[in-house]
Amino acid sequence: MLYQDLVKVYQALESTSSRLEMTDILARFFRSTDCAHIKPIVYMTQGGIVPDFYPEKLGMADKLYLRTLLAATGAKETMVRELWDREGDPGTVTEKVFETKRQTTLFSEPLTLDRVYDALLRVARLEGSGSQESKVRCLADILHDAKPVEARYIARIVTGRMRLGVASQTVIDSLALAFATKAEKGAVERAFNVTSDLGLVAEVLCLKGIDGLNDIHVMVGNPIRAMLAERLPSPEEILEKMGGRAMFEYKYDGLRVQAHIDNGKITLYSRRLEDLTSQFPDVVKSLGEAFTGRTAIVEGECVPVDINTGEMLPFQEVSHRRGRKHGLTAAIEEYPVRLQLFDCLYLEGEDLTMLPLPDRRTALTRCIVITENVRLSEARVLDDPAKVQEFFTEALNAGCEGLMAKSINDDSVYRAGSRGYLWIKYKKEYRSEMNDTVDLVVVGAFHGRGRRGGVYGALLMATYNPDEDRFETVSKLGSGFDDATLALLPEKLNKFRTPTRHSMVESKMEADVWFEPSLVLEVLGAELSVSPIHTCAHDRIRDGAGLAIRFPRFTGTFRDDKRPRDATTSQEVLDMYNKQLKRVEG
Ligand code: ATP
């Protein structure tokens, strides 16, 4: 298959912002594609070359890419740099340079998809001394035979800026449309949620059709997408929703970790499916000691503890350990963590995700011996709101955020990758009037004035709407930033700057600066109100209006463990608004 066939699809995808149209374009392409190619196509269309949880990453630094472009085209450096400063996007710059360069491609080979994919894989895998030169050579080799429009997308993917706006859900919809019926979409979703590998799902569908998905199971080594919780404001409402009785657990304020154990080899994944193993060698060691079996997937929360008192500390303490390459040993001593396990998804070759929670909990107790650093979540089965409230106070006193209520009914399976009422969070913030934290995405900024001259004065924040795959504005955030954070913001945000409003952002406000939705901040709101200037949950309460979070404050926590599509959804804010309204009226 020629790379240009895929490029034509990219161009078609870029020419529309309608998700339905994108789904159609992809479905038609998938149907006509040779199954041997569908895997790389799925990865590349989403800007990668392998599933997200694999170690190979592209994201070539701009400087190195620039060198490659010069080497591949022989173009004048001053001209390229000028273009680079003006355009910002390596894809457009590359295409323009290719259009103006001498046409030497008369006898060059047309680029095949395999050749481009192999080169990208090699670029991602090269490391160590001399690897930069090898990367330049490898990439220059394919660029040499690329047409201008092909070079545009090679540049984008290799620098980590593919940005076609194709979410996993869009690929799932297209795969279902291409290879299954509407009613079978759930099976496609589940196959993705338990393997986190859309390329694999696509390949199986293409080769064997929908029945082939029956052979896709939970696998040690493929992170399972996290099950998420809904929220409710009172023990009464939670118990009612759960059928009168539920298991309540401490809700630890830490870092969610999914551990895959395979005969002594332990891999830790974050909620975003990043491999955390090298950052937590202490957790690997203590889990290895506490686990009595051979293979398992267990899930828990890594909680920072005070070495002197053994008490739990706030989440920020564990975040000191994230991303550290140097001084890790010192960090382990300074910020020790404990693993509080709460679920077992796989044990000794058996997929447990379809079993009810009590059975999974039993499996967990069977395969773990409690040690100093590995424990099970504190849990109690309760049916009395007063007892729940007591347990809640106990959890807060122990340094937790509140409780997690979990269904123990027959249907209490592990719903990978979805948020529902089988798990309900009950946090301390719900006790005061609309005083809950939300995780919002920065989509724009306003220049600062007065004391904030020279830095951003406020940020335009958005929720995520998964149905439309759009980010909808919900507030202008200016409080809660200290001077150091304000000074840091441009550095954190500038790499996401876009010349105009990003196509996935719905906004009626005109920001001074726009960003690709990327950075997620935790925000504490005081109140929700209907607003004609925001687009969150637009037209859902009143035509022409959305919802706004009033008196928002940055809590100081950058939610680096969340991707923009993991941010609080517009629907969640709408639910919060309705609940707040009920309480105000009642
Ligand atoms: P969410 O994960 O729901 O998107 P979030 O990351 O802001 O939101 P919360 O809403 O505070 O987190 O609550 C859910 C998280 O609580 C889980 O993802 C998990 O990391 C954590 N957690 C702590 N204790 C438990 C527990 N006992 N059972 C399940 N999750 C727990």
Residues whose N, C-alpha, C, O or C-beta is under 5 A from the ligand:
A	BS01	ATP	L228 A229 E249 Y250 K251 Y252 R256 E301 F342 S377 M404 K425 D566
